[in-house]
Amino acid sequence: MSGSGDNAAPHVVEDFYGVVKLLSDGSVVRGDESVLIPSWKDVVYDATHGLRVRVYTPRTAAAAAAGDDGGKLPVLVYFHGGGYCIGALDQSICHGFCLRAAYELPAVVLSVQYRLAPEHRLPAAIDDGAAFISWLRGQAALGAGADPWLAESADFARTFISGLSACANLAHHVTARVASGQLAAVDPARFAGYVLVDPFLAGVERTAAEANPPADVSTLTVEMADQMWRMSLPVGATRDHPVANPFGPESPSLEAVALPAALVVASGGDVLYDRVVDYAARLKEMGKAVELAEFEGEQHGFSAAKPSSPAIKEFIRVLKRFVHQGI
């Protein structure tokens, strides 16, 4: 007679998020691979100016398991780069990064549209960032009545504001507004943290890296940066304007501002490298919680422009640790 186990139904030996199941008899069952790709949709947050936010949510079981509050995930607010003059949330370079961040962190990623210069000179973009935070605060207050995707997946108490290049600059200013009490935060206290990637900073006096740029600079030159500031700052303003230079002669002190923990990313081949490192150093001197992550040899904007490089893999690892564990 055959043993009782000979006719037992095959059981699952390996299960990759329900997409690929390997059974004990060697057979394979395949599911819907689309569950590995984050869902996304556009929502209007400012009808007056027609501004949208693109909401990304991961859909895998691993993402749910990473949530500490009933499967809910941290929220990463992301502002795209472009010198305040170009760029869009639906461009492939921005869309691709947000898909990756939503999946790999995992997190609810909110990619925010804002008005561009020179049609809308600064502080228009920063005002839009502030308007978005007010919208997000409203969503958090609604609880189960919020946008269904946010109500289901977003842990608003773990909201991080981030940006690349010019919008790392924007992220700094919006965070400072919240931390100084000028703008109510999503959480009753403040953001859980903020992330500045190659922040677009300036000043009238040249730094060493600006005066003698690396020979192989290809993504952002000093001339390009100067032109974008001329087109985006108020007419007649210099690069020491408080928006461009947060430590300039007319900039308000950050000493007493209760800034949340910061992750500052500096690319070694960036003409703005000295300014980025100086930003982190000044915060540390003030006793702020700040981590400086340096990427030697990388150029301005590598985190979005080089999606397959070892550097971006390391950047995602650093960002994931910061978002899920803090400094």
Backbone hydrogen bonds in HBPLUS format (Angstrom, degrees):
<---DONOR---> <-ACCEPTOR-->    atom                        ^
c    i                          cat <-CA-CA->   ^        H-A-AA   ^      H-
h    n   atom  resd res      DA  || num        DHA   H-A  angle D-A-AA Bond
n    s   type  num  typ     dist DA aas  dist angle  dist       angle   num
A0006-ASP N   A0003-GLY O   3.10 MM   3  5.57 159.6  2.15 114.0 120.0     1
A0008-ALA N   A0005-GLY O   3.18 MM   3  5.15 165.9  2.20 106.1 109.5     2
A0024-SER N   A0011-HIS O   2.73 MM  13  5.39 141.5  1.88 150.4 163.6     3
A0013-VAL N   A0022-LEU O   2.70 MM   9  5.56 166.9  1.71 160.0 164.7     4
A0014-GLU N   A0022-LEU O   3.20 MM   8  4.99 158.4  2.25 134.6 139.3     5
A0022-LEU N   A0014-GLU O   2.85 MM   8  4.99 156.2  1.91 139.0 147.1     6
A0016-PHE N   A0020-VAL O   2.89 MM   4  5.21 175.0  1.89 155.6 156.5     7
A0019-VAL N   A0016-PHE O   2.85 MM   3  5.70 153.9  1.92 132.2 134.7     8
A0031-GLY N   A0019-VAL O   2.68 MM  12  4.30 161.3  1.72 126.1 129.6     9
A0021-LYS N   A0029-VAL O   2.82 MM   8  5.04 158.6  1.86 153.7 159.8    10
A0029-VAL N   A0021-LYS O   2.85 MM   8  5.04 163.3  1.88 148.2 154.0    11
A0023-LEU N   A0027-SER O   2.88 MM   4  5.37 178.1  1.88 165.5 165.4    12
A0026-GLY N   A0023-LEU O   2.93 MM   3  5.43 159.0  1.98 120.7 123.4    13
A0035-VAL N   A0032-ASP O   3.41 MM   3  6.29 172.1  2.42 119.4 121.5    14
A0036-LEU N   A0033-GLU O   3.02 MM   3  5.79 166.6  2.03 122.1 126.4    15
A0037-ILE N   A0034-SER O   3.03 MM   3  5.34 160.7  2.07 109.9 116.2    16
A0039-SER N   A0057-THR O   2.90 MM  18  5.37 145.6  2.01 166.0 155.2    17
A0057-THR N   A0039-SER O   2.93 MM  18  5.37 157.2  1.98 146.3 153.3    18
A0041-LYS N   A0055-VAL O   3.05 MM  14  5.42 141.4  2.20 138.3 150.1    19
A0055-VAL N   A0041-LYS O   2.78 MM  14  5.42 158.8  1.82 171.4 169.3    20
A0043-VAL N   A0053-VAL O   2.89 MM  10  5.36 157.2  1.94 149.6 157.1    21
A0053-VAL N   A0043-VAL O   2.75 MM  10  5.36 151.8  1.83 154.5 164.1    22
A0045-TYR N   A0051-LEU O   2.97 MM   6  6.05 151.6  2.06 145.6 154.7    23
A0046-ASP N   A0051-LEU O   3.37 MM   5  5.07 162.1  2.40 140.3 137.6    24
A0050-GLY N   A0046-ASP O   2.87 MM   4  5.76 112.5  2.33 137.2 156.0    25
A0051-LEU N   A0046-ASP O   2.95 MM   5  5.07 153.0  2.02 144.2 145.4    26
A0113-GLN N   A0052-ARG O   2.97 MM  61  5.48 162.0  2.00 170.2 170.2    27
A0054-ARG N   A0111-SER O   2.81 MM  57  5.01 164.4  1.83 148.4 150.4    28
A0111-SER N   A0054-ARG O   2.93 MM  57  5.01 162.5  1.96 150.3 148.7    29
A0056-TYR N   A0109-VAL O   2.86 MM  53  5.05 158.2  1.91 157.0 161.4    30
A0109-VAL N   A0056-TYR O   3.06 MM  53  5.05 146.8  2.18 136.2 144.4    31
A0063-ALA N   A0060-THR O   3.14 MM   3  5.26 126.4  2.44  96.2 109.0    32
A0064-ALA N   A0060-THR O   3.31 MM   4  6.74 156.6  2.37 145.6 150.7    33
A0065-ALA N   A0061-ALA O   2.92 MM   4  6.19 156.7  1.98 149.3 156.0    34
A0066-ALA N   A0062-ALA O   3.05 MM   4  6.22 133.7  2.27 137.1 148.5    35
A0066-ALA N   A0063-ALA O   3.13 MM   3  5.12 130.8  2.38  94.5 107.6    36
A0067-GLY N   A0064-ALA O   3.14 MM   3  5.41 150.0  2.24 104.1 112.8    37
A0072-LYS N   A0069-ASP O   3.09 MM   3  5.15 155.3  2.15 102.4 110.1    38
A0073-LEU N   A0153-SER O   2.68 MM  80  5.87 166.5  1.70 172.3 167.7    39
A0155-ASP N   A0073-LEU O   2.76 MM  82  5.28 153.1  1.84 160.6 151.6    40
A0108-VAL N   A0074-PRO O   2.95 MM  34  6.24 164.0  1.97 166.3 168.2    41
A0075-VAL N   A0158-ARG O   2.94 MM  83  6.15 161.4  1.98 141.3 147.4    42
A0160-PHE N   A0075-VAL O   2.75 MM  85  6.06 164.7  1.77 168.7 173.4    43
A0076-LEU N   A0108-VAL O   2.82 MM  32  6.15 163.3  1.85 156.9 162.5    44
A0110-LEU N   A0076-LEU O   2.89 MM  34  6.15 163.8  1.92 147.1 149.9    45
A0077-VAL N   A0160-PHE O   2.75 MM  83  6.03 168.4  1.77 175.0 173.1    46
A0162-SER N   A0077-VAL O   2.73 MM  85  5.74 137.7  1.91 142.8 156.5    47
A0078-TYR N   A0110-LEU O   2.79 MM  32  5.86 171.6  1.80 152.0 150.5    48
A0112-VAL N   A0078-TYR O   3.01 MM  34  6.26 159.6  2.05 159.9 165.8    49
A0079-PHE N   A0162-SER O   3.06 MM  83  6.42 143.7  2.20 130.1 140.3    50
A0164-LEU N   A0079-PHE O   3.24 MM  85  6.64 152.5  2.32 168.6 174.4    51
A0085-CYS N   A0082-GLY O   3.00 MM   3  5.88 150.9  2.09 127.3 130.1    52
A0086-ILE N   A0082-GLY O   2.97 MM   4  4.71 159.5  2.01 135.7 141.3    53
A0117-ALA N   A0084-TYR O   2.88 MM  33  5.94 175.1  1.88 158.4 159.4    54
A0091-GLN N   A0088-ALA O   3.27 MM   3  5.50 167.6  2.29 108.3 111.8    55
A0094-CYS N   A0091-GLN O   3.06 MM   3  5.55 130.9  2.31 112.5 124.3    56
A0095-HIS N   A0091-GLN O   2.84 MM   4  5.96 177.7  1.84 167.6 167.6    57
A0096-GLY N   A0092-SER O   2.81 MM   4  5.55 162.1  1.84 142.0 147.7    58
A0098-CYS N   A0094-CYS O   3.07 MM   4  6.32 164.1  2.09 154.9 159.1    59
A0099-LEU N   A0095-HIS O   3.01 MM   4  6.24 157.9  2.06 151.5 157.2    60
A0100-ARG N   A0096-GLY O   3.10 MM   4  6.29 160.3  2.14 146.3 151.6    61
A0101-ALA N   A0097-PHE O   2.84 MM   4  6.09 162.4  1.87 155.2 160.2    62
A0102-ALA N   A0098-CYS O   2.95 MM   4  6.04 164.3  1.97 148.6 152.6    63
A0103-TYR N   A0099-LEU O   3.15 MM   4  6.33 157.3  2.20 145.0 150.7    64
A0104-GLU N   A0100-ARG O   2.79 MM   4  5.86 174.6  1.80 162.0 163.9    65
A0105-LEU N   A0101-ALA O   3.01 MM   4  5.54 158.8  2.05 140.0 145.1    66
A0107-ALA N   A0102-ALA O   3.22 MM   5  4.82 149.2  2.32 118.7 124.3    67
A0120-HIS N   A0116-LEU O   2.98 MM   4  5.58 141.1  2.13 128.0 136.5    68
A0124-ALA N   A0121-ARG O   3.06 MM   3  5.86 163.8  2.09 122.1 124.8    69
A0122-LEU N   A0232-SER O   2.77 MM 110  5.79 166.9  1.78 165.7 170.3    70
A0127-ASP N   A0123-PRO O   2.82 MM   4  6.03 157.2  1.87 161.4 169.1    71
A0128-ASP N   A0124-ALA O   2.90 MM   4  6.22 146.9  2.01 147.4 157.0    72
A0129-GLY N   A0125-ALA O   2.95 MM   4  6.29 150.3  2.04 142.5 150.6    73
A0130-ALA N   A0126-ILE O   2.92 MM   4  6.24 153.0  2.00 147.0 154.2    74
A0131-ALA N   A0127-ASP O   2.86 MM   4  6.14 150.5  1.95 143.2 151.7    75
A0132-PHE N   A0128-ASP O   2.88 MM   4  6.17 148.7  1.97 147.0 155.4    76
A0133-ILE N   A0129-GLY O   3.09 MM   4  6.42 155.2  2.15 145.0 151.0    77
A0134-SER N   A0130-ALA O   3.03 MM   4  6.36 152.7  2.11 147.0 154.3    78
A0135-TRP N   A0131-ALA O   2.96 MM   4  6.26 152.4  2.04 143.7 151.3    79
A0136-LEU N   A0132-PHE O   2.80 MM   4  6.12 157.9  1.85 154.0 160.3    80
A0137-ARG N   A0133-ILE O   2.83 MM   4  6.01 152.9  1.90 146.0 153.6    81
A0138-GLY N   A0134-SER O   3.02 MM   4  6.28 150.6  2.11 142.1 149.6    82
A0139-GLN N   A0135-TRP O   2.99 MM   4  6.37 148.9  2.09 145.3 154.1    83
A0140-ALA N   A0136-LEU O   2.90 MM   4  6.23 157.3  1.95 151.0 156.7    84
A0141-ALA N   A0137-ARG O   2.98 MM   4  6.23 151.1  2.07 146.1 153.9    85
A0142-LEU N   A0138-GLY O   3.14 MM   4  6.36 133.9  2.37 139.6 150.9    86
A0142-LEU N   A0139-GLN O   3.16 MM   3  5.21 133.4  2.39  96.2 108.7    87
A0143-GLY N   A0140-ALA O   3.34 MM   3  5.66 150.8  2.43 104.1 111.7    88
A0145-GLY N   A0142-LEU O   2.98 MM   3  4.95 161.0  2.02 125.3 122.1    89
A0146-ALA N   A0143-GLY O   3.10 MM   3  5.65 166.4  2.12 121.1 122.3    90
A0150-LEU N   A0147-ASP O   2.91 MM   3  5.39 118.5  2.30 114.4 129.5    91
A0151-ALA N   A0147-ASP O   2.85 MM   4  6.00 167.8  1.86 162.0 166.1    92
A0152-GLU N   A0148-PRO O   3.00 MM   4  5.99 150.4  2.09 143.0 149.8    93
A0153-SER N   A0149-TRP O   3.11 MM   4  6.11 155.3  2.17 141.3 147.5    94
A0154-ALA N   A0150-LEU O   2.89 MM   4  4.89 157.8  1.94 133.3 139.9    95
A0158-ARG N   A0155-ASP O   2.92 MM   3  5.68 163.9  1.94 123.8 129.2    96
A0192-ALA N   A0159-THR O   2.99 MM  33  5.61 152.8  2.07 149.9 156.5    97
A0161-ILE N   A0193-GLY O   3.23 MM  32  6.77 151.0  2.32 146.8 149.0    98
A0195-VAL N   A0161-ILE O   2.85 MM  34  6.30 154.0  1.92 150.1 157.8    99
A0163-GLY N   A0195-VAL O   3.21 MM  32  6.67 139.4  2.38 157.7 169.2   100
A0197-VAL N   A0163-GLY O   3.10 MM  34  6.21 165.9  2.12 168.6 170.3   101
A0167-CYS N   A0164-LEU O   3.02 MM   3  5.17 142.9  2.16 135.7 125.5   102
A0165-SER N   A0197-VAL O   2.88 MM  32  6.17 161.9  1.92 173.1 176.1   103
A0168-ALA N   A0165-SER O   2.90 MM   3  5.12 155.8  1.96 107.6 115.7   104
A0169-ASN N   A0165-SER O   3.22 MM   4  6.67 149.8  2.31 147.8 155.8   105
A0200-PHE N   A0165-SER O   2.98 MM  35  4.68 147.9  2.09 113.3 105.7   106
A0170-LEU N   A0166-ALA O   2.95 MM   4  6.39 145.0  2.08 132.5 142.9   107
A0171-ALA N   A0167-CYS O   2.95 MM   4  5.79 151.3  2.03 118.6 126.5   108
A0172-HIS N   A0168-ALA O   2.92 MM   4  6.18 150.5  2.01 143.3 150.5   109
A0173-HIS N   A0169-ASN O   3.14 MM   4  6.51 162.1  2.17 152.2 155.5   110
A0174-VAL N   A0170-LEU O   2.93 MM   4  6.19 163.3  1.96 159.8 164.3   111
A0175-THR N   A0171-ALA O   2.96 MM   4  5.97 161.6  1.99 145.2 151.0   112
A0176-ALA N   A0172-HIS O   2.87 MM   4  6.08 155.8  1.93 149.4 156.6   113
A0177-ARG N   A0173-HIS O   2.99 MM   4  6.19 149.4  2.09 140.6 148.5   114
A0178-VAL N   A0174-VAL O   3.06 MM   4  6.38 157.5  2.11 149.4 154.8   115
A0179-ALA N   A0175-THR O   2.84 MM   4  6.05 172.1  1.84 157.6 159.8   116
A0180-SER N   A0176-ALA O   2.93 MM   4  5.89 142.0  2.07 142.4 150.8   117
A0182-GLN N   A0177-ARG O   2.85 MM   5  4.97 127.0  2.13 159.0 162.0   118
A0183-LEU N   A0177-ARG O   3.16 MM   6  5.47 134.5  2.38 124.0 118.5   119
A0181-GLY N   A0178-VAL O   3.06 MM   3  5.26 158.5  2.10 107.3 113.9   120
A0194-TYR N   A0261-ALA O   2.94 MM  67  6.49 149.2  2.03 156.5 165.5   121
A0263-LEU N   A0194-TYR O   2.95 MM  69  6.40 152.7  2.02 154.4 162.7   122
A0196-LEU N   A0263-LEU O   2.88 MM  67  6.29 157.7  1.93 161.3 168.8   123
A0265-VAL N   A0196-LEU O   2.80 MM  69  6.15 167.5  1.82 167.2 168.4   124
A0198-ASP N   A0265-VAL O   2.96 MM  67  5.70 159.9  2.00 139.7 146.1   125
A0202-ALA N   A0244-ALA O   2.95 MM  42  5.19 147.3  2.06 133.9 132.7   126
A0211-ALA N   A0207-THR O   2.90 MM   4  6.10 158.6  1.94 152.8 158.8   127
A0212-ASN N   A0208-ALA O   2.93 MM   4  5.99 150.1  2.02 146.5 154.2   128
A0217-VAL N   A0214-PRO O   3.45 MM   3  5.76 159.5  2.49 119.2 116.5   129
A0225-ALA N   A0221-THR O   3.01 MM   4  6.29 163.3  2.04 152.2 156.5   130
A0226-ASP N   A0222-VAL O   2.92 MM   4  6.13 165.7  1.94 153.3 157.0   131
A0227-GLN N   A0223-GLU O   3.05 MM   4  6.21 159.3  2.09 145.0 150.4   132
A0228-MET N   A0224-MET O   3.00 MM   4  6.25 160.4  2.04 152.0 157.0   133
A0229-TRP N   A0225-ALA O   3.02 MM   4  6.29 155.3  2.08 152.3 158.9   134
A0230-ARG N   A0226-ASP O   2.96 MM   4  6.25 154.1  2.03 147.1 154.5   135
A0231-MET N   A0227-GLN O   3.02 MM   4  6.29 145.6  2.14 145.6 154.7   136
A0232-SER N   A0228-MET O   2.96 MM   4  6.03 128.8  2.23 139.0 152.1   137
A0232-SER N   A0229-TRP O   3.26 MM   3  5.10 135.1  2.48  92.5 104.5   138
A0233-LEU N   A0229-TRP O   2.93 MM   4  5.60 168.8  1.95 149.6 151.6   139
A0237-ALA N   A0234-PRO O   2.98 MM   3  5.57 164.0  2.00 143.3 144.3   140
A0241-HIS N   A0238-THR O   3.02 MM   3  5.66 154.0  2.09 120.8 122.4   141
A0244-ALA N   A0241-HIS O   2.92 MM   3  5.45 118.7  2.30 115.9 130.3   142
A0245-ASN N   A0241-HIS O   2.87 MM   4  5.92 169.8  1.88 163.5 166.7   143
A0248-GLY N   A0245-ASN O   2.97 MM   3  5.06 156.6  2.03 121.5 118.5   144
A0251-SER N   A0248-GLY O   3.15 MM   3  5.18 165.2  2.17 109.1 113.5   145
A0257-VAL N   A0254-LEU O   3.10 MM   3  5.08 152.2  2.18 104.1 112.8   146
A0259-LEU N   A0257-VAL O   2.86 MM   2  5.65 133.5  2.08 108.2  93.7   147
A0262-ALA N   A0289-ALA O   2.90 MM  27  6.29 155.7  1.96 144.1 151.8   148
A0291-GLU N   A0262-ALA O   2.86 MM  29  6.22 154.1  1.93 151.2 159.2   149
A0264-VAL N   A0291-GLU O   2.82 MM  27  6.10 173.2  1.83 172.7 174.9   150
A0293-ALA N   A0264-VAL O   2.83 MM  29  6.14 166.3  1.84 161.6 166.2   151
A0266-ALA N   A0293-ALA O   2.97 MM  27  6.26 160.9  2.01 148.1 153.2   152
A0295-PHE N   A0266-ALA O   2.87 MM  29  6.25 155.9  1.93 164.3 169.7   153
A0270-ASP N   A0267-SER O   3.13 MM   3  5.40 159.1  2.17 120.7 120.3   154
A0268-GLY N   A0295-PHE O   2.90 MM  27  5.73 174.6  1.90 131.4 133.2   155
A0269-GLY N   A0298-GLU O   2.72 MM  29  5.21 149.5  1.81 152.8 153.2   156
A0273-TYR N   A0270-ASP O   3.03 MM   3  5.08 163.0  2.06 111.7 113.6   157
A0275-ARG N   A0272-LEU O   3.03 MM   3  5.41 118.2  2.43 108.6 123.5   158
A0276-VAL N   A0272-LEU O   3.05 MM   4  6.32 157.2  2.10 159.0 166.3   159
A0277-VAL N   A0273-TYR O   3.00 MM   4  6.24 169.3  2.01 162.9 164.8   160
A0278-ASP N   A0274-ASP O   2.93 MM   4  6.01 153.4  2.01 141.9 150.1   161
A0279-TYR N   A0275-ARG O   2.89 MM   4  6.07 149.4  1.98 142.2 150.1   162
A0280-ALA N   A0276-VAL O   3.21 MM   4  6.57 162.5  2.24 151.3 153.5   163
A0281-ALA N   A0277-VAL O   2.96 MM   4  6.20 158.5  2.01 147.3 154.0   164
A0282-ARG N   A0278-ASP O   2.89 MM   4  6.04 161.1  1.92 153.9 157.8   165
A0283-LEU N   A0279-TYR O   3.15 MM   4  6.42 157.7  2.20 148.3 154.1   166
A0284-LYS N   A0280-ALA O   3.03 MM   4  6.30 158.7  2.07 149.2 155.1   167
A0285-GLU N   A0281-ALA O   2.94 MM   4  6.22 153.6  2.01 148.4 155.7   168
A0286-MET N   A0282-ARG O   3.16 MM   4  6.42 134.8  2.38 138.2 149.3   169
A0286-MET N   A0283-LEU O   3.06 MM   3  5.11 131.3  2.30  96.4 109.8   170
A0288-LYS N   A0283-LEU O   2.98 MM   5  5.31 161.9  2.02 151.8 146.0   171
A0287-GLY N   A0284-LYS O   2.92 MM   3  5.01 157.5  1.97 106.4 113.2   172
A0298-GLU N   A0295-PHE O   3.26 MM   3  5.80 162.6  2.30 126.8 131.2   173
A0302-PHE N   A0299-GLN O   3.13 MM   3  5.73 138.8  2.30 151.8 146.2   174
A0304-ALA N   A0301-GLY O   3.17 MM   3  5.88 155.7  2.23 120.8 126.2   175
A0305-ALA N   A0301-GLY O   3.05 MM   4  6.08 163.0  2.08 155.3 160.1   176
A0306-LYS N   A0302-PHE O   3.02 MM   4  5.34 153.8  2.09 141.6 141.0   177
A0309-SER N   A0306-LYS O   3.28 MM   3  5.63 171.0  2.29 117.7 120.4   178
A0313-LYS N   A0309-SER O   3.39 MM   4  6.76 153.9  2.46 146.5 153.5   179
A0314-GLU N   A0310-PRO O   3.06 MM   4  6.36 153.4  2.13 147.3 154.1   180
A0315-PHE N   A0311-ALA O   2.83 MM   4  6.10 153.6  1.90 146.3 154.8   181
A0316-ILE N   A0312-ILE O   2.91 MM   4  6.09 162.7  1.94 149.7 152.9   182
A0317-ARG N   A0313-LYS O   3.10 MM   4  6.31 152.4  2.17 139.2 146.8   183
A0318-VAL N   A0314-GLU O   2.95 MM   4  6.25 159.7  1.99 153.4 157.8   184
A0319-LEU N   A0315-PHE O   2.85 MM   4  6.07 164.4  1.87 155.7 160.4   185
A0320-LYS N   A0316-ILE O   2.81 MM   4  5.90 158.4  1.86 148.3 154.3   186
A0321-ARG N   A0317-ARG O   3.08 MM   4  6.31 161.2  2.12 147.3 151.6   187
A0322-PHE N   A0318-VAL O   3.04 MM   4  6.25 159.7  2.08 147.9 153.6   188
A0323-VAL N   A0319-LEU O   2.92 MM   4  6.09 164.5  1.94 155.2 158.9   189
A0324-HIS N   A0320-LYS O   3.00 MM   4  6.04 159.9  2.04 149.9 155.2   190
A0325-GLN N   A0321-ARG O   2.78 MM   4  5.46 143.9  1.91 142.3 151.0   191
A0326-GLY N   A0322-PHE O   2.86 MM   4  4.34 137.1  2.04 111.0 122.3   192
